[in-house]
Each structure stands twice: as structure tokens, then as C-alpha cells.
Amino acid sequence: MVCSTSLLPGGLLVWMCLFHVALIGQIAFTEQSPVETLESVRNLVAKNEALMCLIKMDYRLDYERTGDVPDFGSKALTSSGYMKTGDSVFASCEGVWAQDGIRQYSFNDYFDSSAELITGYINIVDGEVMKRAKPDLMKGKISKMEEFNWRDIFPALLGLRPFEAENNLSDILVPQYASLHKDTEMVDGRQVYVVDVNRPVQPVYFARIWIDRLWGVPLKLQYFDVHPTTTQNRLRVEVNVNKVHQLSNGGHLAVKGTRSVFFSGAKTWTANEHITIDVNSITTRREDIPDSLFSLTFPKGAKIYNSILGISLTGTGQVDDPRVNWVSDIGITQLQNPNEPSQKEPSTAVARNTPNHPESDRSPAATINQTKVLSGEHSATKRYPPLLFILFLFSLLVAFALTFVIGTLRTRNLKAKGDK
């Protein structure tokens, strides 16, 4: 519709035009404005994480090292990017990772610079305990779930589990651990939210994370020994995501990136871990990820150390052997003294970290309202309110009617003057 100054009084015309502009502007702002609260960013991330609760993939990791190798000591090798067995330094790794909530499966083969297989490991986390075994299952270990090294899941190093630990990213995007920067930034041409986070458990260190505004995926992570806003902070680790893949269920996953570890002092040294996920291997279908993938039965004659019970065992090959194939807090007590009732409460490991578990024991501040998240109520770009749209249409109708009425009256007045 075209407004004519010959048909409308000046004040009324200006008022209508301003009203229409304001309505259109508010609609556009509501659709496109970025999320401005930590809770909204957390819900955006959690919505994407929920689409990867069940997933399986193949991946490859290539090590690249520069500078003089520091004296790490035996405890620092895993996180330093300088892994080795004997005199054989790991040059690459090929693996498989799957998860079903808190349940984890990983199978890693490590190779030297001549592509010769050095060693391999299978890791199973069933929600209560962790089992680690050689590929032939003839040698292994049973430990508490808390002893699982989450760095063995290399795809998760690209931001799925910040601080390379048990927590998902959404778990720590809460006020007691995180703060959201006021302004967004750009990373590789994409708008991102910037969040500063401290590790929720000891030893505490800090991270700055750049999260894609639409995908809810970290595109960059930096880890510091002190808070990143402190002038004395030192950059220890940096993760840069180079490629994000959209899953068949609509989720987004970082499938290519580099984790860099920096050392400075008497010796300057950098270790780069280049991680690439085979996008053709990714599946979120239940039939491709059976429950049996997350269980491990040691064969007869296998040598096993149960660190929970503090005993060495020989595998029996029996699925129901509690010493080898199932150990919970109750099971330990019953094994040690079967004539006395257990004084320990059942393990809540499954509930603690499974997003959709009905008995989750997370704190209220760390609890995701899955119904709201999955329905899109807290999505990054909300739809404009229906009432506002109705008002917009109504204003157009009123403007048209007023234009018609005033124009008709003005035409009659002009005609009447002409007749006279």
C-alpha cells in the first residue's frame, strides 16, 4: 500500500509510518538478536549435546612436535602430547569412539613414525566402573569410573568435554563456574559467544571458550593456569576447530581440529595433535550402537587387576563373575563380607552424567530442562510473538481503512466545491 500526503493529515501519516517501522524492527530484532544470557547459551549448547547422546564414529590423530622435549616425568606424558611406550614414541592413532549417555567405548591403536603398530587399548565405561584391556582381552584392569582418562576419547578434545574430563560443556555453563562476555566476536567468519570458565574440580584451572551462536559448538578453546583476564595468565593449551559437520539428526559436531600444548621456560616445546573424524563413519542409529558395545567380559585365563578390590584375578570367562565383570559399591561390600548388609548407598554414576536420566542428581543450577530445550523454547533465535504479528496486520488494516475513508471524504468535498 502507498501512503499519499494528499489524502492524510501530516501528523497521522507520520504516526502510522513510525508505528509500522517500529513493529517491523521489533519483529526483525526478535528473530535475529543474539542470545544475551549465560542460561540461554547453555540451553543452546545442551540442545546440540542431546542430539549426540547416542553416537559412534571412527577417527584419526596425528602428532606433530617442535622444539626441545622437556623432562615431563611419568605423570605428565598423557596430557603433554608426548606419549610413548619404551623407546617408541607415538606418531599417530586410529580409533573408534561411541557413547550412550555416560556409557563410553573407545578403541585406540597407536603407531610409530614408520606406521608400525606399537600398542592398543580398549576402554569401557559402563556408568559404574571402567575397564581397560589389550585388544586380545588377555590383560586388563578394572577401576573406579573416576579413574577413567577422558583424554583417551580424542574426538571429545575438540570441545565436547572441556577440561578433558567427565563434564559436558553444558554442565559447566552455570554462574558458579562460568561468565559470559557482553559482546560477541567472530571466529573464521562466524559469530560466537565468548565464555570464561573455571574447572569445577581440583586442580582448578581456567578456560576461555568461543561458542558458535547458531550451532552451539565450541570453535576455539584456550586453557590457562590462572583466570584469562589476569595479566599473569599463561596459555597452556589451545584447541582450534577447522570443520563442523551437520549430523543426520540436525546436530552439529566438530570433525576436524588441532589441540596444541605449549611449554616454555628452560626449553620451549609445542605438541600439536591433529584430530580428524571420518564423517562417513558417524552414526546415531541405535542398531549401530548395541548395548553389548559397552560391556566387556574377560576370557578364561586373562590376567586382570581389580584396583577397586585391590586384588589380581584370572578371568573365568563367565559373564556373571562379579569380581571381573560387574563391581558396584554394593557388589564390593557383598564380596568382602557377604554375611553383612551393605552400608554404602548404590552408585549414582549413571544418574550423575546422563542428560535424560530420570533420577539425575545434578544441582538445580546444573539441571537442563530437556523438554524446553528439545522443543526449541530456549533456542538461539526465537520466533516473533503471534500477538505482535496480529497487531502488525491490524495496523495495516486500520491504515487502509482510514486512507479509504479520508480519501473518499476529501474527494466528495472537492466535488462539492466544484459543483458550486
C-alpha positions in Angstrom: 0.0 0.0 0.0 1.3 3.5 -0.9 0.5 6.4 1.5 -0.3 9.7 -0.1 0.3 13.0 1.7 -2.7 14.4 -0.3 -5.1 12.1 1.4 -3.8 12.0 5.0 -3.1 14.7 7.6 0.7 15.1 8.1 0.6 14.0 11.8 -1.4 10.9 11.2 0.8 9.9 8.2 4.0 10.2 10.3 2.4 8.3 13.2 1.4 5.4 11.0 4.8 5.2 9.3 6.7 5.2 12.5 4.3 2.6 14.0 4.9 0.3 11.1 8.6 0.7 11.2 8.7 0.1 14.9 6.7 -3.1 14.5 8.8 -4.4 11.7 12.0 -3.6 13.5 10.9 -5.4 16.7 9.9 -8.5 14.7 13.3 -8.5 12.9 15.1 -7.9 16.2 13.2 -10.8 17.9 14.1 -13.2 15.1 17.8 -12.3 14.7 19.0 -10.9 18.0 21.8 -12.9 19.7 21.3 -14.8 23.0 22.3 -12.5 25.8 22.3 -14.6 28.9 24.5 -17.5 30.1 21.4 -19.6 30.6 20.4 -19.2 27.0 23.8 -20.1 25.8 23.8 -23.1 28.0 20.4 -24.2 26.6 21.7 -23.8 23.1 24.7 -26.0 23.8 22.6 -28.6 25.7 20.2 -28.8 22.8 23.0 -29.8 20.5 24.6 -32.2 23.0 21.2 -34.0 23.4 21.5 -34.9 19.7 24.8 -36.6 20.3 23.9 -38.5 23.4 23.9 -41.7 21.3 26.7 -41.6 18.7 29.6 -43.6 17.2 32.5 -42.7 14.8 35.9 -43.6 13.5 38.8 -41.1 13.8 42.5 -40.5 13.4 45.0 -38.4 15.3 48.4 -37.3 14.1 51.1 -36.0 16.4 53.4 -33.1 15.4 56.1 -31.8 17.8 58.5 -28.9 17.6 61.3 -27.7 19.9 63.2 -29.5 22.7 61.3 -32.2 24.6 61.1 -31.2 28.3 61.5 -33.6 31.2 57.9 -34.3 31.8 58.1 -37.1 34.3 55.9 -40.2 34.1 52.7 -38.5 35.2 52.6 -35.8 32.5 53.0 -37.9 29.4 49.3 -38.5 28.7 48.3 -34.8 28.7 51.5 -33.5 27.2 51.1 -34.9 23.7 54.3 -36.9 24.1 53.1 -40.4 24.6 55.4 -43.4 24.3 56.0 -47.0 25.2 59.6 -47.7 26.0 61.6 -46.1 23.3 58.7 -45.9 20.8 57.1 -42.5 20.6 53.6 -42.4 19.3 53.3 -40.7 15.9 49.6 -41.4 15.2 46.5 -43.1 16.5 43.5 -44.7 14.8 40.4 -45.3 16.9 36.7 -45.8 17.4 34.5 -43.9 19.9 30.9 -44.5 20.9 28.8 -43.1 23.7 25.3 -43.8 25.1 24.8 -41.1 27.7 27.5 -41.7 30.3 28.5 -45.1 28.8 31.7 -44.8 26.8 33.6 -47.1 24.4 36.9 -46.3 22.8 39.4 -48.5 20.9 42.7 -46.9 20.1 45.7 -48.3 18.1 48.9 -46.3 18.4 51.6 -46.3 15.6 55.2 -45.1 15.4 56.6 -42.8 12.7 57.1 -45.8 10.3 53.4 -46.8 10.7 54.2 -49.8 12.8 51.7 -50.7 15.5 53.1 -50.1 18.9 50.2 -50.9 21.2 46.4 -50.6 21.5 43.8 -50.3 24.2 40.1 -50.9 24.7 38.3 -48.7 27.2 34.8 -49.3 28.5 32.9 -47.1 30.9 29.5 -48.7 31.9 28.4 -46.0 34.3 29.8 -47.6 37.4 33.3 -48.9 36.6 36.0 -48.5 34.0 37.6 -51.5 32.2 40.8 -51.2 30.2 42.2 -54.1 28.2 44.6 -55.0 25.5 42.9 -55.8 22.2 43.1 -59.6 22.8 41.4 -59.1 26.2 44.1 -61.3 27.9 45.3 -58.5 30.1 43.3 -55.7 31.7 42.3 -53.6 34.6 39.1 -52.7 36.5 39.0 -49.3 38.2 36.5 -46.8 39.6 34.9 -44.7 36.9 36.5 -41.6 38.4 39.9 -43.0 37.3 39.0 -43.1 33.6 41.2 -40.9 31.5 38.8 -38.9 29.2 41.7 -37.9 27.0 41.5 -41.4 25.5 38.4 -40.1 23.7 40.2 -37.9 21.2 37.1 -36.5 19.4 35.9 -35.1 22.8 39.0 -33.0 23.0 37.6 -30.7 20.3 35.2 -29.2 22.9 32.6 -31.8 23.7 34.1 -32.2 27.2 36.0 -29.1 28.3 38.9 -29.6 30.6 39.2 -33.0 29.1 37.1 -34.5 31.9 33.8 -36.1 32.7 31.6 -33.0 32.4 29.9 -31.9 29.2 30.2 -28.3 28.1 26.6 -27.5 29.2 27.4 -28.9 32.7 29.8 -26.1 33.5 28.0 -23.2 31.8 26.4 -22.2 35.1 27.1 -19.0 37.1 29.3 -20.7 39.8 31.7 -21.7 37.1 31.2 -19.5 34.0 30.7 -15.9 32.9 29.5 -14.7 29.5 31.2 -11.8 27.8 29.0 -8.9 26.9 30.0 -8.7 23.3 30.1 -11.4 20.6 33.2 -12.0 18.5 34.0 -13.6 15.1 35.9 -16.8 14.6 36.6 -17.9 11.0 33.7 -15.7 9.8 31.2 -17.0 12.3 29.6 -15.1 15.2 30.5 -16.6 18.5 29.7 -16.1 22.2 32.8 -15.9 24.5 32.6 -17.6 27.9 35.3 -17.7 30.7 35.1 -20.9 32.7 36.9 -22.4 35.7 37.3 -26.1 36.1 34.7 -27.4 38.6 37.0 -29.8 40.5 40.6 -29.8 41.8 43.1 -28.9 40.5 41.4 -25.7 39.3 42.5 -24.1 36.1 40.7 -21.9 33.6 39.4 -21.8 30.0 38.1 -19.3 27.5 35.6 -20.8 25.1 34.3 -19.4 21.8 30.8 -21.0 21.1 29.1 -20.7 17.7 25.9 -18.6 18.0 23.8 -20.8 15.9 25.3 -24.3 16.3 26.1 -24.3 20.0 29.5 -25.8 19.1 32.9 -24.6 20.5 35.0 -23.3 17.6 38.0 -22.4 19.8 39.2 -23.2 23.4 42.1 -21.9 25.4 43.3 -23.2 28.8 45.2 -21.1 31.3 46.9 -21.7 34.7 45.1 -18.6 36.1 42.0 -16.7 35.0 42.3 -15.5 31.4 41.6 -11.9 32.5 44.7 -11.9 34.7 47.8 -10.4 33.2 49.9 -13.1 34.6 48.0 -15.9 32.8 49.9 -18.4 30.7 48.4 -20.1 27.7 48.9 -23.9 28.3 46.6 -25.5 25.7 44.7 -24.2 22.7 42.1 -26.0 20.6 41.1 -24.7 17.1 38.2 -26.3 15.2 38.7 -26.3 11.5 35.5 -28.1 10.3 32.0 -28.7 11.7 29.7 -31.4 10.3 25.9 -31.4 10.5 24.5 -34.8 11.6 21.6 -36.5 10.1 19.5 -35.7 13.2 20.3 -32.0 12.9 23.1 -31.8 15.5 26.5 -30.3 14.8 29.8 -31.9 15.6 33.4 -30.7 15.3 35.1 -33.2 13.0 38.5 -31.6 12.4 40.7 -29.6 14.6 44.1 -29.2 16.4 44.9 -29.4 20.0 48.2 -27.6 20.8 50.1 -27.9 24.1 52.7 -25.2 24.9 55.7 -25.4 27.1 58.1 -22.5 27.9 60.9 -22.0 30.3 64.3 -23.6 30.1 63.0 -25.4 27.0 60.4 -24.2 24.5 58.3 -27.0 23.0 54.9 -27.4 21.3 52.9 -30.5 20.7 50.1 -30.5 18.1 47.5 -33.2 18.0 45.7 -33.1 14.6 42.3 -34.8 15.1 40.1 -35.9 12.1 36.8 -37.7 12.3 35.6 -39.8 9.4 32.3 -38.2 8.6 31.1 -41.2 6.7 31.5 -43.4 9.8 29.3 -41.2 12.0 26.1 -42.9 13.1 23.4 -42.1 15.6 21.2 -45.1 15.0 20.6 -47.5 17.9 21.0 -50.6 15.7 24.6 -49.5 15.0 25.4 -48.9 18.7 24.2 -52.0 20.6 24.3 -52.4 24.4 26.9 -55.1 24.0 29.4 -52.5 22.8 29.5 -51.1 26.4 30.2 -54.4 28.1 33.4 -56.4 28.3 33.8 -60.0 29.5 37.4 -61.1 30.0 38.1 -64.6 28.6 39.2 -67.5 30.7 42.9 -67.2 31.7 43.0 -63.4 31.3 45.2 -61.5 33.8 43.2 -58.8 35.4 44.0 -56.3 38.2 40.9 -55.0 40.1 42.1 -51.8 41.7 38.7 -51.4 43.5 39.2 -54.6 45.4 43.0 -54.4 45.4 43.4 -57.9 44.0 44.8 -59.6 40.9 42.5 -62.0 39.2 42.4 -64.7 36.5 39.5 -64.4 34.1 36.9 -67.2 34.2 35.1 -66.3 31.0 31.8 -66.2 33.0 29.6 -63.2 32.4 28.2 -63.3 36.0 31.6 -63.3 37.7 31.2 -60.2 40.0 35.0 -59.9 40.6 35.6 -59.3 36.9 32.5 -58.3 35.0 30.4 -56.3 37.5 31.6 -54.4 40.5 29.4 -51.7 42.2 29.6 -50.3 45.7 27.1 -52.9 46.8 28.9 -55.7 45.0 32.2 -54.8 46.7 30.7 -54.9 50.1 29.0 -58.2 49.5 32.2 -59.7 48.1 34.2 -58.6 51.0 31.7 -59.7 53.7 28.7 -61.5 52.2 27.1 -62.1 55.6 26.7 -58.4 56.5 24.3 -55.9 54.8 25.9 -53.2 52.7 26.4 -49.8 54.5 27.0 -48.0 51.3 24.5 -46.3 49.1 24.2 -47.5 45.5 26.4 -45.7 43.0 24.8 -42.8 41.2 27.4 -42.6 38.5 24.8 -43.3 35.8 22.4 -40.6 37.0 25.2 -38.1 37.6 26.1 -37.6 34.0 23.3 -38.9 31.8 21.3 -35.9 30.5 18.0 -37.6 30.2 18.2 -39.9 33.2 15.0 -39.5 35.3 16.9 -39.7 38.6 19.7 -37.2 37.8 21.3 -35.9 41.0 22.7 -32.7 39.4 22.2 -29.5 41.3 19.2 -27.3 40.3 21.6 -24.8 38.8 23.1 -27.5 36.6 19.9 -29.2 35.6 18.7 -28.9 32.0 15.0 -28.7 31.3 15.1 -31.2 28.4 11.5 -30.6 27.4 12.1 -26.9 26.9 15.5 -27.4 25.2 14.3 -30.0 22.7 11.1 -28.1 21.9 13.1 -25.0 21.0 11.8 -22.8 23.7 15.3 -21.7 24.6 16.7 -21.8 21.0 19.1 -19.1 19.9 16.6 -17.4 17.5 13.1 -17.3 18.9 10.0 -16.8 16.7 8.3 -13.5 16.9 5.2 -13.5 19.3 1.9 -14.2 17.5 0.3 -11.2 19.2 2.8 -8.8 17.8 2.2 -10.2 14.3 -1.6 -9.8 14.7 -1.1 -6.1 15.8 1.0 -5.5 12.7 -1.7 -6.9 10.4 -4.4 -5.0 12.3 -2.4 -1.7 11.9 -2.2 -2.2 8.2 -6.0 -2.8 8.0 -6.7 0.3 10.1 -4.3 2.4 7.9 -6.0 1.1 4.8 -9.5 1.9 6.1 -8.5 5.4 7.3 -6.9 6.1 3.9 -10.0 5.0 2.1 -12.5 6.9 4.3 -10.4 10.1 4.4 -9.8 9.9 0.7 -13.5 9.4 -0.1 -14.5 12.4 2.1 -11.8 14.6 0.6 -12.9 13.7 -2.9 -16.6 14.5 -2.1 -15.6 17.8 -0.6 -13.6 18.7 -3.7 -16.5 17.6 -5.9 -19.0 19.6 -3.9 -16.8 22.7 -4.2 -16.5 22.2 -7.9 -20.3 22.0 -8.3 -20.7 25.3 -6.5 
